[in-house]
């Protein structure tokens, strides 16, 4: 190698020829950049909005703008990478079906061709033209790319309301196509019929913020007020997780409930209560509860009651500390006949539960007061000091009788059990476990209702709106 | 798993923990408690109309 060759600096590589072809708008004289020269058929002047014929050497005006120009949120000429491909925005069109408006950016990549970035005002979808027809799926839908699509409503007209930039087809405000949508969660197949030509476009919904990050615009707030037809429910994954967790929790609850053990009988005795007679006191001694805490259940059964009631007042007294825990129950039964026939009501066997009673030996004092129902004028009896002490098991004669003083008596059997399970706890636990899955289910159903709102009554407003936090 | 599901899972664990405690101690928030009050007398008779 010679010294001259070493000294001479290498010539810098020639800059690549610009792919942008500037021309002047014949309507306003402004400069119009044609970015995809050779492919672009029409271009819309960014200064006056006139639609120009890009295939004509002198850029003939196809249509003059009939409204003031609006600036698209993503500037034309801006480049951004979406799902591994760098796209440049070359055109912008706004379309409307009469009720819903949306915007479409025409994207261009020299290797990939054209694509669409559809903006419904909330989220973006990336659209690519299909080069083969979707297959029919059992005559009720379409199949494409391994996915099954169902038709979303009837065909509807879509009109161009604003356009700027350059396009590979002649587009102007007022151009109307007939569109039919087929959807599956996250993807839409849009079929457009225009002047005897049919085109299919596959629209894949982008994640929140994906297009915004690619083209450097502000992120949009997540809201699900007006979901797109192909928008997947954000509540569906949560719903699945909620039900899985809820079912596991419910099964666990049943399993541990089964470990509670059964009830154990401590005492059972029967006494007579005199209707409208004096109160009677029954004492059941030696109710032994194991260490720790226990549930105590007292059942009173007065099976011969008829149009009468028995007040039962319980006092569970610790023999050691003389601390007492009070509760009560009422056995009652009424029957009669009216214009609708025979009727009856009441509970002849009331159950009273004592919760979490400390271990020890207790005396259960039961005070009974029986009364005959004589209509609205019935009143409680005056207590008198007629008490008897009983221990262990009593008797049951199962019918009405007469007391030594001549009053009508009602046999009442009092039974004491300990242990067992509170059914109310299980029901409460199940209800609490079900709350969240039910809330998520309703949110999911509300989303689906709003998504399909355009199918019924032409897209009526639905005030139920949710934001994903 | 979403944050909501994680919180819900912890909530379910709390429910199960409460149930274990309630079963062990024979506890129920619905158990009868307290003596009959003076206003509780007199409300007898059928409600049938």
Boltz contact constraints between the chains, C-beta under 6 A:
constraints:
  - contact:
      token1: [A, 238]
      token2: [B, 2]
      max_distance: 6.0
  - contact:
      token1: [A, 238]
      token2: [B, 4]
      max_distance: 6.0
  - contact:
      token1: [A, 241]
      token2: [B, 5]
      max_distance: 6.0
  - contact:
      token1: [A, 245]
      token2: [B, 8]
      max_distance: 6.0
  - contact:
      token1: [A, 245]
      token2: [B, 9]
      max_distance: 6.0
  - contact:
      token1: [A, 245]
      token2: [B, 12]
      max_distance: 6.0
  - contact:
      token1: [A, 249]
      token2: [B, 12]
      max_distance: 6.0
  - contact:
      token1: [A, 252]
      token2: [B, 16]
      max_distance: 6.0
  - contact:
      token1: [A, 253]
      token2: [B, 19]
      max_distance: 6.0
  - contact:
      token1: [A, 256]
      token2: [B, 20]
      max_distance: 6.0
  - contact:
      token1: [A, 260]
      token2: [B, 23]
      max_distance: 6.0
  - contact:
      token1: [A, 293]
      token2: [B, 25]
      max_distance: 6.0
  - contact:
      token1: [A, 293]
      token2: [B, 26]
      max_distance: 6.0
  - contact:
      token1: [A, 294]
      token2: [B, 26]
      max_distance: 6.0
  - contact:
      token1: [A, 295]
      token2: [B, 26]
      max_distance: 6.0
  - contact:
      token1: [A, 309]
      token2: [B, 44]
      max_distance: 6.0
  - contact:
      token1: [A, 313]
      token2: [B, 36]
      max_distance: 6.0
  - contact:
      token1: [A, 326]
      token2: [B, 35]
      max_distance: 6.0
  - contact:
      token1: [A, 327]
      token2: [B, 32]
      max_distance: 6.0
  - contact:
      token1: [A, 328]
      token2: [B, 36]
      max_distance: 6.0
  - contact:
      token1: [A, 334]
      token2: [B, 46]
      max_distance: 6.0
  - contact:
      token1: [A, 343]
      token2: [B, 48]
      max_distance: 6.0
  - contact:
      token1: [A, 345]
      token2: [B, 46]
      max_distance: 6.0
  - contact:
      token1: [A, 345]
      token2: [B, 48]
      max_distance: 6.0
  - contact:
      token1: [A, 352]
      token2: [B, 32]
      max_distance: 6.0
  - contact:
      token1: [A, 353]
      token2: [B, 31]
      max_distance: 6.0
  - contact:
      token1: [A, 353]
      token2: [B, 32]
      max_distance: 6.0
  - contact:
      token1: [A, 355]
      token2: [B, 27]
      max_distance: 6.0
  - contact:
      token1: [A, 355]
      token2: [B, 28]
      max_distance: 6.0
  - contact:
      token1: [A, 355]
      token2: [B, 31]
      max_distance: 6.0
  - contact:
      token1: [A, 356]
      token2: [B, 25]
      max_distance: 6.0
  - contact:
      token1: [A, 356]
      token2: [B, 26]
      max_distance: 6.0
  - contact:
      token1: [A, 356]
      token2: [B, 27]
      max_distance: 6.0
  - contact:
      token1: [A, 373]
      token2: [B, 45]
      max_distance: 6.0
  - contact:
      token1: [A, 380]
      token2: [B, 41]
      max_distance: 6.0
  - contact:
      token1: [A, 422]
      token2: [B, 28]
      max_distance: 6.0
  - contact:
      token1: [A, 424]
      token2: [B, 28]
      max_distance: 6.0
  - contact:
      token1: [A, 424]
      token2: [B, 30]
      max_distance: 6.0
  - contact:
      token1: [A, 425]
      token2: [B, 22]
      max_distance: 6.0
  - contact:
      token1: [A, 425]
      token2: [B, 28]
      max_distance: 6.0
  - contact:
      token1: [A, 429]
      token2: [B, 15]
      max_distance: 6.0
  - contact:
      token1: [A, 429]
      token2: [B, 19]
      max_distance: 6.0
  - contact:
      token1: [A, 432]
      token2: [B, 15]
      max_distance: 6.0
  - contact:
      token1: [A, 433]
      token2: [B, 12]
      max_distance: 6.0
  - contact:
      token1: [A, 433]
      token2: [B, 15]
      max_distance: 6.0
  - contact:
      token1: [A, 436]
      token2: [B, 8]
      max_distance: 6.0
